[in-house]
């Protein structure tokens, strides 16, 4: 199948009319749980390897632990689609963190294949019925991973568990390790009155040179506990200045991914990473300068190669 650079793919999609089935009885409870992840939090990140799955590999004994303060903003809510944006604030430094888009009864998912490549995966109507997909994106809003599952609600607690899905190496390791290529993951989100918790059952996987095998298993727990009295003024100001810019970036990514069955992201263009070039536009936006969708498209396009439908 012929591959086309994104610049050759029309980014204006024809409007279509959809007739949605009635939401499940839990639809509003599901929405409340997702929106319950919005707020101000003290965050503790913890990961540790638990089991070697290859005779030549010795697990890392030292766990990864970090702490930070973080706000989660409601970036978009159109009913069946909710976008949450995380913003870290550490020692007065503000960093746009990951985002997650929740979509009700979505049948298209992006499945990471390793080596900066994703493929579209379709699920059936029965699998999608009553389920929510969660697409997680990088700090630059480029795709990261996506899973689907159903929310359950009991005793004032709401939980969502994903099916098994693939994701790239985490930021804590991708600059430090090159002995595996992707994670095979089950994610669980648990929302309580005090905050929410992101559990991860990770298998580190080798996929290269005709090899395809698990390396090690890892357990992760990210605790988002609500805080009061912490000064998030810098993070709030950053989001006030840049939220419109990032909304345009999300639109560009959505229109870039929509016509594809497969998407590949180049590591560098003209010796610059996508993080570098989008960073230049972000600085302009954070200073109050308007950045057009055309400028953003011109930056995104050279990095994206799609196999069209």
N, C-alpha and C positions, 0 to 999 in steps of 0.2 A: 504494500500500500504506500502510495506516495506521501512523503512528509513535506509539510509546508512550514516556512517560518511564519510566525504570528502576524508579521506585517502584511502577508498575503491573504490573511483571513479577515473577512468583514467583521467588525466589532459591533455593528448595529444589528441587533436581533429583531426579527419580526415579532410583533406582539401577538399573543395567542390567548384564547379564552379557555379557561379550565373550569370544569365542574368538580368540586371537591366533595368527597363523601362527608357525612356528618362526623365530627370529631368523636373520639371515644369518650365515655363517661369521665375518664380521668384527665381529659385534655386541660381543663383549667387548673387542676392540681399539679399537672406536669409543668405548666407555665409558671405557676407560683414557685415551684421548686427551682426552676432555672433562674428566675428573677431573684430568688433567695440567695444566689451567689454574688449579687451586686453589693458593694459596700466597702468599708475600710477594715483592713485585716493586718494582724501580725502573722507572718507566714514562716513555717519551719519546713525545710526540705530535707528528706532523709532517703538515702538509697544504699542498699548493701547487697552484694552478691551472696547467694546462699548455696549454690550447687554447681559444680563443674559437670558439663555434659559432654566433654571430650577428654580423652585420657591424657592428651598433651597439655591441657590447660589447668593452671593453678588459680583458684579464685582469689580475688583481692580481699584481704582481710580487713582493710581499713574502710569503714563506711564513709559515704559522702554526706556531710551535714552543712546546711547553710540556713541563715535566718535573715529576714528582711521585713519591711513594711510594704504593703501593696494595696492599691485601690482597684476595684473592679467596677468599670463604668458600663452602663447600658448604652451601647453604640447604635443599636437599631432594634426596633420591635415592630413587626408588621403582622403580629398574631401568630402565624405558623412559622415565622422565622425570627430568631432572636440572636443578636450579636453582642457578646460580652468582651470588653477589652481590659486587659490587665496592665497596670502601670506601676513599676517598682520605684520605691524611694529608699535609697540606702545612703546614710551619712550625707543627706542633703542633695544627693545626685539622683536625677530622675531618668528612668530608662523605660521606654515603651517595651512591654513584654509581650507574651503570647496573647492570642485572641481565640475565642471559640464561637462558631456559628452553629446554632441549633435549628434544625429544620424538621417540621412534622411530616411524617409519611413520605419522605424523600426516597426515591428508588435508585438514584445515582450516587455512587461513592467513588472517591479517589483512593486507589490502593497503591501504596508505595512499593516499588519493585527493586529499590536499591539504586545507588549510583545516580541520584538526582533525577529519577524517572518515576512517573506515576501512570497508572492505567485506570480507565473507567471500569467500574464493576457495577452491574445491575443486580438488584434484588427484586424478588417477586412482590406482587401486591399483598399477598398474605404475610410475607416477612415484614413489609413496611407498615402494615395496618397497626395503628396505635403506637408505632415506634418513632423515635427521634434520632436523626443522624447528628453527630457532633463532628464538625470539621475544625481541626486545630490549625492555626496558621502561625508563621514565624513572626519575629519582630518587624519584618519588612512586609508582612501580609502575604508572602508567598506560601503555597501549600506546604503542609507538614504531614498530617495524617487524618484519617476519617474512620469513624466506626458508627454502628447503629445498635440500638437497644431500646427497651421499654422501661419507663419509670414505675416503681412500686412505692406505695405510701402506706405506712403503718405506724401507729403510736406517735404521731408528730414528727416522724423521720421519713425522708424521701430518698430513694436510692435508684441510680441508673447504672447498669453494667453493660459494657459493650461486647459485641462478638469479637472473635480473634481478628486482629488487624495488624498491618505492618506500619512502622514509622522509622524515620531516619535516626541516626545517632543523636543523642541528647547533646546540648551545648556544653554540658559539663565534661564531655568526653571526646567530641569530634575533632578537637584540635590536639588531643593528647594520645589518642589511640587509633590504630589502623588495622587491628587484628580481627575486626568484625565489620559487617556492612549494614545491618539493620536490626531493629528490635521487632519481635513478634509479641504483641501486647494484648492483655485484657485490662481495660480501665474501669474503675468504679468511682462514681461520685455520690457521696452521702451528704445530704443537707440537713442540718439540725438548727435549733433556735440559736445556738452559740456560734455558728459558722458552717463551714463545710470542709470535706476531706476528700482528697484525690488519692486513691490507692491504685498501684500499678503492679501487675504481675508480668514481668518482662523476661523474655528469652532473647539473649544476644545471639545473632545468627550470622553465619558466614555464607556469602553468596557471591562467588567470583571464580573465574578460570575453570568453569565446569564443576565447581564444588558447591555443595548446598547442604549445610548441616548446622545443628545448634552448638553453641560454644559454652554458654553458662546461663544460669537463671539468676534473676535479680528481683528484689522486692523494693517497691517505692511507696513512700507515704508523704504527701504534702498536706500540711495542716493549715487551714485558713481560719483563724480565730478572731472574732470581732473585737475591735479595740475602740476606746473612746479617749479623747484628749490628745491624740497624736496629731501633729500639725502636717497636713497633707497639702498645704497651700501651693507648694511648688509643683506637685503632681497635678493638682486641679488646674493650675494656670497653664501648664503644658498642654493638657487636654483641651482646654478652652481655645488655645491658639491653633491647635493642630487637628482637631476632630474633623473639621470639614475637609482638610487635606487627605486624611486617612480614609474618609468615606469615598473620595474619588479613587484612591488607590484600590480599595476593595472592589469598586465597580469595574475597574480596569482588569483586575485579576479574574473576576467572575466572567466577564465577557471574553477573556482570553481562554479560559478553561471550558466554557460552555460548548464550543463546537468540536471539542477534541475527544478522541477515544484514548489518546496517549499524549502525555506532556513531558517534555524534557527541559531542564533548566541548565543553561550553561554556567560553568564555574566562574568564568571571567570573560569580559568583552573589552578589547583594547586595554588589557592589563588591569582592568578595574572589576571588582566584584559588584554584584547587585546591591549589597549592603552599602558599599561606598557611594555609588551613584544616587541611590534613593536618599542616602544621608544628606547629600548636598541640597536636595529639594526640601527635606525635612527642616533643615536649618533655616531656610528661607521662610517656610511656613511658621516656624516657632517664633520668628521675629515679626509676625503679622503680615507678611507679604503673601499675596494671592498666587497660587500655582494652578495653572489650568490643567484640565484633563488631557489636552493635547501634549503638554510637556511631560506629563506622567507616562502617557502612552509611548512617547518617543524613548523614554528611559527603559520601560518594561520590555518593549517589543524585541530588541536585539538579544535578550537573554532567553526567550521562550521559543521552543520549537514544538509544534503540535502535529500529531497525526489526526487528520480530520475524520469526522463520522462518514 
